[in-house]
Amino acid sequence: MEAVLRHPSLSRLKPPNPNPPHRTPSPSLASPSLLRLRARRLTAAAVFQDQKPKGPASKGGDDDEAYGEVDRIVSSRTVKNPVYAEDGPATTSVATEYLVEWKDGHEPSWIPAEAIAADVVAEYETPWWTAAKKADADALAALLADETLQRDPDAEDAQGRTAMHFAAGLGSEECLRALAAAGADLGHQERAGGGLTPLHIAVGYGRAAAVRALLELGADPKAPDGQGRTPLELVQQVLEKTPKGNPAAFQLRQGLEAAQKELEKAVYEWAEVEKVIDGRGEGKWREYLVEWRDGGEREWVKAPWVAEDLVSDFEAGLEYAVAEAVVDKRQAAAEEDGEEKWEYLVKWVDIEEATWEPAENVDAELVQEFEQRQSGSGGGDGSGTAP
């Protein structure tokens, strides 16, 4: 996974070499184009042989002509079968099959990939994977809309990645939405690279817009990858390994942090903490048991998600109580800098006796209400005792 995520250029996700090296054919053989056609026809004949009624061989006929020639591939599917071992756990074999149309009009047949000539497969596969690996939304949409073909939006490459993985890694919202509309699996796990889902790929490359689109389309923000990591845990790991203050990594960190925020909004339900009840753990593992202002059940929450002032009060040993009203005020002892300070006499809901509290410990709204009452009643300096 680290190798995939380390380079935002998607070096491992580039399309195959468009100019492969050519081999010079032997002078005694026919031209390359004729050889490809011959191989194509002979391969189709070998596969098709078991699907034709057996009967006496044609006299004087060409055997490969007797069985038919592939016209084109019109669909594909991934076939997964369990493989049982006598001395170990069962594994899964993965293979691709193609739905082939025949030139002789025979019913289309599902044929294993290895039984079809490479040029026939390439004719069908190349447009799809070229569009996917370039995040060409128009080309993908055209291929999906072609009614003469039955494109599988979850077609896998050799690593088990789908077009959705490439669109997520390249940050193409348009491609993601087109694939989702065609029924693509938002949670498809690749076979290589750690069993990543498209959402893991998007956050790992810092594609915040793609993360947001996937979440809107219904991707599960808590679904684990092959190593048990949620997308949020993965992006946190990548951020830890991405240096701070390095100009070369600045843009990547920005993308990762933006993607992290999109996930946090989906994973965490935001609510206001009333007070901190307890704490546990140290360092980055520090958590606090909080009580919610809306009355929800108490929960353990990671330290970064609790307001700093509440954490500071808890760590300083300050206790919380519900104030009913401010009933008096007095001038506190002057600070060393000579600044004037005030204390307020607070009446509590759950405590019988009122107590004097420094201004910073008293709710500002209660102080304001008290000052308004004092002004309306023409009170003096406010010093005195509670009734």
HURAJO-V187339 format. One record per backbone hydrogen bond with DSSP energy under -1.0 kcal/mol. CO is the residue of the C=O (numbers start at 1). NH is the residue of the N-H. If there is no record, write none. Layout:
co=CO nh=NH
co=CO nh=NH
This chain:
co=1 nh=5
co=2 nh=6
co=7 nh=10
co=10 nh=13
co=26 nh=29
co=31 nh=35
co=32 nh=36
co=33 nh=37
co=34 nh=38
co=35 nh=39
co=36 nh=40
co=37 nh=41
co=38 nh=42
co=39 nh=43
co=40 nh=44
co=41 nh=45
co=42 nh=46
co=43 nh=47
co=44 nh=48
co=45 nh=49
co=48 nh=51
co=49 nh=52
co=63 nh=66
co=69 nh=103
co=72 nh=101
co=74 nh=150
co=75 nh=99
co=77 nh=97
co=79 nh=95
co=81 nh=93
co=83 nh=91
co=91 nh=83
co=93 nh=81
co=95 nh=79
co=96 nh=113
co=97 nh=77
co=98 nh=111
co=99 nh=74
co=100 nh=109
co=101 nh=71
co=101 nh=72
co=102 nh=105
co=109 nh=100
co=111 nh=98
co=112 nh=115
co=113 nh=116
co=117 nh=121
co=118 nh=122
co=119 nh=123
co=120 nh=124
co=121 nh=125
co=122 nh=126
co=125 nh=129
co=126 nh=130
co=127 nh=131
co=128 nh=132
co=129 nh=133
co=131 nh=136
co=135 nh=137
co=136 nh=140
co=137 nh=141
co=138 nh=142
co=139 nh=143
co=140 nh=144
co=141 nh=145
co=146 nh=149
co=152 nh=155
co=157 nh=160
co=159 nh=191
co=159 nh=192
co=161 nh=157
co=162 nh=166
co=163 nh=167
co=164 nh=168
co=165 nh=169
co=166 nh=170
co=167 nh=172
co=172 nh=176
co=173 nh=177
co=174 nh=178
co=175 nh=179
co=176 nh=180
co=177 nh=181
co=178 nh=182
co=179 nh=184
co=180 nh=183
co=185 nh=188
co=194 nh=226
co=196 nh=190
co=197 nh=201
co=198 nh=202
co=199 nh=203
co=200 nh=204
co=201 nh=205
co=202 nh=207
co=203 nh=206
co=206 nh=208
co=207 nh=211
co=208 nh=212
co=209 nh=213
co=210 nh=214
co=211 nh=215
co=212 nh=216
co=213 nh=217
co=214 nh=219
co=220 nh=223
co=225 nh=228
co=229 nh=225
co=230 nh=234
co=231 nh=235
co=232 nh=236
co=233 nh=237
co=234 nh=238
co=235 nh=239
co=236 nh=240
co=237 nh=241
co=246 nh=249
co=249 nh=253
co=250 nh=254
co=251 nh=255
co=252 nh=256
co=253 nh=257
co=254 nh=258
co=255 nh=259
co=256 nh=260
co=257 nh=261
co=258 nh=262
co=259 nh=263
co=260 nh=264
co=261 nh=265
co=263 nh=267
co=264 nh=268
co=272 nh=293
co=275 nh=291
co=278 nh=289
co=280 nh=287
co=282 nh=285
co=283 nh=286
co=286 nh=303
co=287 nh=280
co=288 nh=301
co=289 nh=277
co=289 nh=278
co=290 nh=299
co=291 nh=274
co=291 nh=275
co=292 nh=295
co=299 nh=290
co=301 nh=288
co=302 nh=305
co=303 nh=306
co=307 nh=311
co=308 nh=312
co=309 nh=313
co=310 nh=314
co=311 nh=315
co=312 nh=316
co=313 nh=318
co=314 nh=317
co=322 nh=349
co=325 nh=347
co=328 nh=345
co=330 nh=343
co=335 nh=338
co=339 nh=335
co=341 nh=332
co=342 nh=359
co=343 nh=330
co=344 nh=357
co=345 nh=327
co=346 nh=355
co=347 nh=324
co=347 nh=325
co=355 nh=346
co=357 nh=344
co=358 nh=361
co=359 nh=362
co=363 nh=367
co=364 nh=368
co=365 nh=369
co=366 nh=370
co=367 nh=371
co=368 nh=372
co=369 nh=373
co=370 nh=374
co=371 nh=375
co=372 nh=376
co=373 nh=377
co=374 nh=379
co=382 nh=329
